[in-house]
Amino acid sequence: MTAKDTLEKIKKEFTEMIAGCGDLRSLEDIKVKYLGRKSELTTVLRSISGFSSIQKKEIGQYANLLKNQFAEKIKNLQENLGASRAKSEAKKIDVTMPGIAARKGTIHPITRVMNRINEIFISLGFGIAEGPEIESEFYNFEALNIPLDHPSRDAFDTFYIEGKQLLRSHTSNVQIRIMQNALPPFQVIMPGRVYRPDAVDATHSFMFHQVEGLMVDKDIKFSHLKGVLSCFCRSMFGESILMRMRPHFFPFTEPSAEVDISCIICKGKGCRVCSGNGWLEILGAGMVNPKVFKAVGYAPKKYTGFAFGMGVERIAMLLYGIEDIRLFYENDIRFLSQFV
Ligand code: PHE
């Protein structure tokens, strides 16, 4: 058999083998057999030195051509077989494998506390009202008897936007909107976001949350206010909590009070959280100033009512022992995931 015949025979054999090859392992055997150091093709190439120079060129070229063709065919088949193996493996589903658990979200602590406050007042018969965060001076100040020279109307204490618009500094704007649209009797709470240009530190933020309350009827007295608030404090902080009211001033209520609870940490003995005096201030309150009723057009002397307002962040910080208000807004999952 001439060298050329041998090469033809190898080519034929190889083509048949490749056509019949269906898996990567036998393909590897084919590779060794036809391209390996001991392959027939290699033997032919090695024996070439004994040929005439014309033959050398012809046989050498042909043998090298075959070598390249073989290598190419093997490579292609290898890729095809590899891809279909990956496919068939992907098809296999191990039903006994544990699933990938979806990470469960949690309710943000501010939302939790706000929901809790809302629930307590709903259980006392209050409704919920919301209003705009971008407000006019009338709703945020004038109708609430806050005069032009009041410090809160300074640009340092309120975010003014274009024109005479501002970001509300309390949710009391909703009180005015409700009273303009409804006649007593009613009792509502007004949860929402408020804004003040305070420098941010551990206890201040330029944005925070409030819940205010308003109850108006023909014969509402200070004792109703006290009853509602002490019920709220006990529901929120526990039955043994004590509440006290200290005289204070707010333009929109008269008389006004600040409301304290006995310190939930030291139970009134005095500790770092209550600055040693045993009490924690949690809200402001009072009887609606008749000037406010006048501003919304209610008949003079017909109605009386009370209002109160609290900061949600402050209450959440006390309840959960959080020392820095900024933690609420940083979206740090290590902090947030603790409130489950
Ligand atoms: N609006 C007051 C504040 O933001 C809170 C308050 C509401 C006080 C109602 C008394 C009555 O500080």
Boltz pocket constraint, residues with backbone or C-beta under 6 A from the ligand:
constraints:
  - pocket:
      binder: B
      contacts: [[A, 169], [A, 170], [A, 171], [A, 172], [A, 212], [A, 213], [A, 250], [A, 253], [A, 257], [A, 284], [A, 285], [A, 286], [A, 307], [A, 308], [A, 309], [A, 310]]
      max_distance: 6.0
